């Protein structure tokens, strides 16, 4: 998945945390929680924005005094996926040297566990797809308690009530289709079974990415495993990484996928199904208790959750109730065919997840290929940057 303001969640091209998840009705739709919706968004006042800006400036000065260094570990599957945030942050705070190290969340979390165990924490901030890590880390006492700027505006389901972690933004996975298909592009899950798409579909290994696995789980829950067998009869190509699968669409004869985001300029486009399930989730972040640069970490989280950044920089649905959805999109809680808290619930039950993953592996095969976020295998245990420079 390429994380950019234009594609992080399909918006411009394209029980979580211990809180109750959506209740599913008999008809299969998800009951929406009582939260601020698109039509109910209350415009933020200029006074509030000025107050946030003042708080950020105070945090900026503290971060400079601390040394002006910040290391963020970010979940992803390609180096540079979060560079759009890095560029926006550094433009706003030029005296902070920010490094964002990208790796699979399922690798980064083990890296964090190792750093904590060895009393050699390198990362200041983490934001991962592995939502289930954060309650565990809170229980283990390894997270710093901090309520960033805009805390009271964050949807309550997305944040720890004690202030140890919070959702930061909503990535999403749906369809990526070749622009050459025009009106013949697949939209709903059943469309991908059409004969003309045989040998022309490309997907991310669902047994390599829990969000993609959850996408497949939603499909098999709704349409049964017979749907998956028919999909596999289309002889799709499977690759590691959601960005690589999306980037292949429109090239080499591949014309479509689902379960990814982003698109190559001019070659493909994204779409959201009207009836078939798709997936969005709150990418979740926290400051580590032993972060080497706590002041810079607070600045980063507060900036990312500020009204300005949530409205102008993240390129997707906001976690704040006072920021409207992207143009042309419903509120994040308003889609009947997508539960934004569902991935957190799915990941919370690891035993059930592993059972489903094992069944999927029997059908799609073992994961093949190098880690696309660390193709040279240089990140190691204590990386300070994407090139694998290790902390002393």
VMD Tcl script that draws the C-alpha trace (Angstrom):
set ca {
  {0.00 0.00 0.00}
  {1.43 3.38 -0.94}
  {0.66 5.83 1.83}
  {0.25 9.28 0.30}
  {-2.31 12.02 0.85}
  {-3.93 10.87 -2.39}
  {-4.11 7.17 -1.71}
  {-3.70 6.28 1.96}
  {-7.26 5.04 2.09}
  {-8.84 5.37 -1.32}
  {-10.24 8.75 -0.46}
  {-8.68 11.00 -3.04}
  {-8.01 8.27 -5.54}
  {-9.23 6.12 -3.15}
  {-13.50 -4.47 20.41}
  {-10.80 -2.36 19.68}
  {-8.77 -1.13 22.68}
  {-11.17 -2.82 25.09}
  {-14.08 -0.69 23.86}
  {-17.27 -2.33 22.58}
  {-17.24 -3.07 18.86}
  {-20.17 -2.57 16.53}
  {-23.11 -4.90 17.07}
  {-23.93 -6.89 13.96}
  {-27.59 -7.13 13.08}
  {-29.34 -10.24 11.82}
  {-29.23 -8.80 8.32}
  {-25.46 -8.55 8.41}
  {-25.24 -4.77 8.73}
  {-23.28 -3.11 11.49}
  {-25.07 -0.99 14.05}
  {-23.39 2.40 14.18}
  {-22.19 3.62 17.59}
  {-23.47 6.95 18.89}
  {-20.71 9.13 17.50}
  {-20.46 12.35 15.56}
  {-21.25 11.64 11.93}
  {-20.49 13.51 8.72}
  {-23.69 15.53 8.85}
  {-23.13 16.29 12.53}
  {-19.54 17.53 12.31}
  {-19.18 20.71 14.33}
  {-16.86 23.24 12.66}
  {-13.80 23.99 14.72}
  {-13.40 27.57 15.87}
  {-10.47 29.80 14.96}
  {-9.80 30.16 18.68}
  {-9.45 26.39 19.03}
  {-7.05 26.20 16.09}
  {-4.99 29.05 17.52}
  {-4.83 27.23 20.85}
  {-3.61 24.06 19.16}
  {-0.99 26.00 17.23}
  {0.26 27.61 20.43}
  {0.54 24.22 22.14}
  {2.47 22.84 19.17}
  {4.91 25.73 19.27}
  {5.56 25.10 22.96}
  {6.16 21.42 22.25}
  {8.42 22.34 19.34}
  {10.67 24.44 21.56}
  {10.91 21.61 24.09}
  {11.79 19.16 21.31}
  {14.53 21.48 20.06}
  {15.93 21.83 23.58}
  {15.92 18.05 23.88}
  {18.15 17.72 20.82}
  {15.80 17.93 17.86}
  {15.83 14.20 17.03}
  {12.88 11.84 16.55}
  {12.61 8.19 15.50}
  {9.24 6.76 14.48}
  {8.60 3.08 13.73}
  {5.70 2.85 11.28}
  {3.84 -0.20 10.05}
  {3.90 -0.63 6.29}
  {5.22 -2.79 3.47}
  {7.45 -0.49 1.44}
  {10.21 1.97 2.35}
  {9.04 5.56 2.08}
  {5.33 4.86 2.48}
  {5.01 7.45 5.24}
  {7.29 10.03 3.66}
  {4.35 12.31 2.93}
  {3.85 12.71 6.68}
  {7.56 13.15 7.22}
  {7.72 15.94 4.64}
  {4.72 17.73 6.14}
  {6.13 17.44 9.67}
  {9.61 18.64 8.75}
  {8.16 21.53 6.76}
  {6.26 22.62 9.87}
  {9.11 21.87 12.29}
  {12.36 22.20 10.30}
  {14.68 21.93 13.31}
  {13.56 18.38 14.07}
  {15.48 15.54 12.42}
  {12.79 12.92 11.82}
  {13.42 9.34 10.74}
  {10.47 7.07 9.93}
  {11.43 3.41 9.75}
  {8.90 1.29 7.83}
  {8.44 -2.44 8.30}
  {5.59 -4.90 8.63}
  {3.77 -4.16 11.88}
  {4.09 -7.83 12.79}
  {7.88 -7.47 12.54}
  {8.12 -4.06 14.17}
  {6.19 -5.18 17.24}
  {8.63 -8.03 17.83}
  {11.44 -5.53 17.36}
  {9.88 -3.29 20.03}
  {9.48 -6.24 22.40}
  {13.16 -7.03 21.91}
  {14.25 -3.45 22.53}
  {12.21 -3.30 25.71}
  {13.53 -6.63 26.97}
  {17.13 -5.62 26.29}
  {16.61 -2.14 27.80}
  {17.68 -0.52 24.56}
  {14.65 1.31 23.22}
  {15.40 3.12 19.96}
  {11.93 4.15 18.78}
  {10.20 7.17 20.26}
  {6.80 6.71 18.62}
  {5.18 3.64 17.08}
  {2.12 3.51 14.83}
  {1.09 0.07 13.70}
  {-1.69 -1.98 12.14}
  {-1.36 -4.52 14.96}
  {-4.02 -2.91 17.11}
  {-3.94 -5.75 19.63}
  {-0.37 -4.88 20.66}
  {-1.34 -1.66 22.40}
  {-3.55 -2.99 25.21}
  {-0.85 -5.59 25.88}
  {1.88 -2.98 26.04}
  {-0.25 -0.83 28.31}
  {-0.72 -3.78 30.66}
  {3.02 -4.44 30.60}
  {3.68 -0.82 31.57}
  {5.91 0.02 28.60}
  {3.90 2.91 27.12}
  {4.02 6.55 28.16}
  {0.79 8.19 29.26}
  {0.12 11.21 27.07}
  {-3.04 12.86 25.77}
  {-2.04 14.82 22.65}
  {-3.54 18.00 21.24}
  {-7.15 17.40 20.24}
  {-7.59 14.45 22.59}
  {-11.14 15.37 23.55}
  {-12.14 15.41 19.86}
  {-10.98 11.86 19.11}
  {-13.79 9.31 18.84}
  {-13.95 7.51 22.17}
  {-13.83 4.02 20.57}
  {-10.45 4.83 19.06}
  {-8.51 5.87 22.15}
  {-7.43 4.42 25.45}
  {-9.39 6.27 28.15}
  {-6.25 6.56 30.26}
  {-4.24 8.16 27.48}
  {-1.71 5.45 26.61}
  {-2.56 5.02 22.91}
  {-4.96 6.22 20.24}
  {-6.01 5.78 16.66}
  {-4.25 8.27 14.38}
  {-5.91 7.93 10.96}
  {-7.89 5.43 8.91}
  {-6.12 3.49 6.14}
  {-8.48 1.39 4.03}
  {-8.37 -1.48 1.57}
  {-10.81 -1.87 -1.32}
  {-10.45 -2.18 -5.12}
  {-7.63 -1.15 -7.44}
  {-8.52 -1.55 -11.13}
  {-6.85 -0.76 -14.44}
  {-8.13 2.44 -16.01}
  {-8.15 0.65 -19.36}
  {-11.15 -1.38 -18.19}
  {-13.37 1.67 -18.07}
  {-16.94 0.78 -17.15}
  {-16.07 -2.94 -17.29}
  {-13.94 -2.71 -14.16}
  {-14.96 -5.02 -11.30}
  {-16.60 -3.31 -8.32}
  {-18.32 -5.97 -6.24}
  {-16.68 -9.21 -5.11}
  {-18.69 -11.28 -7.59}
  {-17.35 -9.20 -10.47}
  {-13.86 -10.58 -9.92}
  {-15.14 -14.02 -10.91}
  {-15.97 -12.99 -14.47}
  {-14.23 -15.19 -17.09}
  {-12.42 -12.27 -18.72}
  {-10.39 -11.74 -15.54}
  {-8.83 -15.19 -15.50}
  {-5.02 -14.93 -15.18}
  {-5.34 -11.14 -14.81}
  {-5.87 -10.66 -11.06}
  {-3.17 -9.94 -8.48}
  {-3.53 -10.02 -4.69}
  {-1.46 -9.64 -1.57}
  {-0.96 -12.91 0.31}
  {-3.77 -12.81 2.88}
  {-1.70 -15.01 5.19}
  {1.01 -12.32 5.27}
  {-1.04 -9.27 6.27}
  {-3.76 -9.38 8.92}
  {-5.79 -6.57 7.34}
  {-5.84 -8.44 4.02}
  {-6.66 -11.63 5.92}
  {-9.59 -9.82 7.53}
  {-10.73 -8.71 4.08}
  {-10.81 -12.34 2.95}
  {-12.52 -13.32 6.22}
  {-15.32 -10.86 5.52}
  {-15.73 -12.30 2.03}
  {-15.82 -15.93 3.14}
  {-18.19 -15.04 5.99}
  {-20.61 -13.43 3.54}
  {-20.18 -15.60 0.44}
  {-18.70 -18.82 1.82}
  {-15.47 -20.61 0.97}
  {-16.96 -21.55 -2.39}
  {-16.42 -17.93 -3.39}
  {-12.74 -18.18 -2.52}
  {-12.39 -21.42 -4.46}
  {-13.93 -19.76 -7.50}
  {-11.61 -16.79 -7.08}
  {-8.58 -19.09 -6.94}
  {-9.82 -20.81 -10.09}
  {-9.15 -17.46 -11.77}
  {-5.45 -18.25 -11.27}
  {-4.54 -14.96 -9.56}
  {-0.98 -13.97 -8.79}
  {-0.09 -13.52 -5.09}
  {2.71 -11.21 -3.94}
  {4.04 -9.88 -0.66}
  {2.99 -6.36 0.22}
  {-0.15 -4.40 -0.54}
  {1.77 -1.72 -2.41}
  {3.37 -4.23 -4.76}
  {0.01 -5.82 -5.56}
  {-1.55 -2.40 -6.20}
  {1.39 -1.25 -8.31}
  {1.10 -4.28 -10.59}
  {-2.45 -3.36 -11.60}
  {-2.40 -1.83 -15.05}
  {0.94 -3.46 -15.91}
  {2.00 -6.86 -17.23}
  {-1.54 -7.91 -18.04}
  {-2.87 -7.52 -14.49}
  {-6.09 -5.54 -14.38}
  {-7.52 -5.65 -10.87}
  {-7.23 -6.54 -7.22}
  {-8.97 -5.94 -3.94}
  {-7.51 -5.71 -0.46}
  {-5.04 -2.93 -1.22}
  {-4.92 0.83 -1.74}
  {-3.20 3.35 -3.93}
  {-2.67 3.31 -7.64}
  {-0.02 4.02 -10.23}
  {-0.69 7.37 -11.86}
  {-2.76 6.96 -14.99}
  {-2.59 3.16 -15.05}
  {-5.11 2.30 -12.35}
  {-7.71 3.78 -10.06}
  {-9.40 2.88 -6.81}
  {-13.02 2.26 -5.93}
  {-15.14 1.22 -2.98}
  {-17.75 -1.53 -3.40}
  {-21.35 -0.65 -2.67}
  {-22.40 -4.03 -1.31}
  {-19.34 -6.24 -0.85}
  {-17.28 -5.94 2.34}
  {-14.16 -3.80 2.44}
  {-11.81 -2.87 5.26}
  {-10.73 0.28 7.11}
  {-9.14 0.53 10.53}
  {-7.57 3.07 12.87}
  {-3.78 2.89 12.55}
  {-2.85 3.13 16.21}
  {0.01 4.96 17.85}
  {1.74 5.49 21.17}
  {4.89 6.83 22.80}
  {7.17 4.28 24.41}
  {7.83 4.80 28.10}
  {11.59 4.65 27.57}
  {11.55 6.76 24.40}
  {14.93 8.50 23.98}
  {13.23 11.71 22.83}
  {9.91 12.09 24.70}
  {9.46 15.79 23.93}
  {9.82 15.23 20.19}
  {7.50 12.23 20.46}
  {4.81 14.39 22.08}
  {5.23 17.00 19.36}
  {4.80 14.38 16.63}
  {1.63 12.85 18.07}
  {0.12 16.24 18.85}
  {0.88 17.53 15.37}
  {-0.54 14.43 13.71}
  {-3.75 14.70 15.75}
  {-4.09 18.46 15.36}
  {-7.05 19.75 13.38}
  {-4.77 21.14 10.69}
  {-2.96 17.83 10.09}
  {-6.11 15.72 10.28}
  {-7.84 17.97 7.77}
  {-4.99 18.73 5.37}
  {-2.16 16.20 5.71}
  {-3.40 12.66 6.35}
  {-5.40 12.25 3.12}
  {-8.00 9.95 4.64}
  {-10.75 9.75 7.25}
  {-9.90 11.53 10.46}
  {-10.09 10.08 13.96}
  {-11.45 13.44 15.16}
  {-15.17 14.16 15.35}
  {-14.70 17.79 14.29}
  {-13.07 16.97 10.94}
  {-15.40 16.20 8.03}
  {-14.89 13.08 5.89}
  {-12.97 13.43 2.63}
  {-14.93 14.94 -0.22}
  {-17.39 12.51 -1.73}
  {-17.15 10.00 1.12}
  {-19.51 9.08 3.92}
  {-18.52 9.31 7.56}
  {-16.24 6.47 8.62}
  {-19.00 4.92 10.74}
  {-21.69 5.26 8.06}
  {-20.84 2.39 5.69}
  {-23.11 -0.62 6.07}
  {-20.58 -2.89 4.34}
  {-17.54 -1.82 6.40}
  {-16.92 -1.96 10.15}
  {-13.98 0.30 11.08}
  {-13.64 -1.43 14.44}
  {-13.81 -4.93 12.99}
  {-10.09 -5.45 12.40}
  {-9.37 -4.71 16.06}
  {-11.91 -7.30 17.14}
  {-10.52 -9.82 14.65}
  {-6.94 -9.34 15.84}
  {-7.93 -9.51 19.49}
  {-8.76 -13.22 19.18}
  {-5.38 -14.51 18.04}
  {-6.33 -18.16 18.38}
  {-9.27 -17.80 16.00}
  {-7.20 -15.65 13.65}
  {-4.48 -18.29 13.46}
  {-7.03 -21.03 12.74}
  {-8.45 -19.01 9.86}
  {-4.98 -18.12 8.58}
  {-3.98 -21.79 8.54}
  {-7.04 -22.65 6.47}
  {-6.30 -19.82 4.04}
  {-2.68 -20.96 3.73}
  {-3.84 -24.39 2.60}
  {-5.73 -22.71 -0.22}
  {-3.38 -19.94 -1.37}
  {-0.08 -21.57 -0.42}
  {2.82 -20.49 1.75}
  {4.04 -16.92 1.50}
  {6.86 -16.57 -1.03}
  {9.31 -13.71 -1.51}
  {11.43 -11.28 0.47}
  {10.04 -8.75 2.92}
  {9.23 -5.80 0.61}
  {9.73 -3.27 3.39}
  {13.23 -4.59 4.09}
  {14.30 -6.31 0.84}
  {18.00 -6.25 1.72}
  {17.43 -7.49 5.27}
  {19.30 -4.57 6.85}
  {16.90 -3.31 9.51}
  {17.99 -5.66 12.26}
  {16.97 -5.13 15.89}
  {17.80 -1.48 16.58}
  {17.41 0.52 13.35}
  {17.70 4.29 13.51}
  {16.72 4.77 9.87}
  {15.50 2.86 6.82}
  {19.06 2.14 5.73}
  {19.53 -0.02 8.80}
  {21.92 2.15 10.79}
  {21.93 0.52 14.21}
  {21.82 2.30 17.54}
  {25.17 2.06 19.38}
}
mol new
graphics top color blue
foreach p $ca { graphics top sphere $p radius 0.5 }
foreach p [lrange $ca 0 end-1] q [lrange $ca 1 end] { graphics top cylinder $p $q radius 0.2 }
display resetview
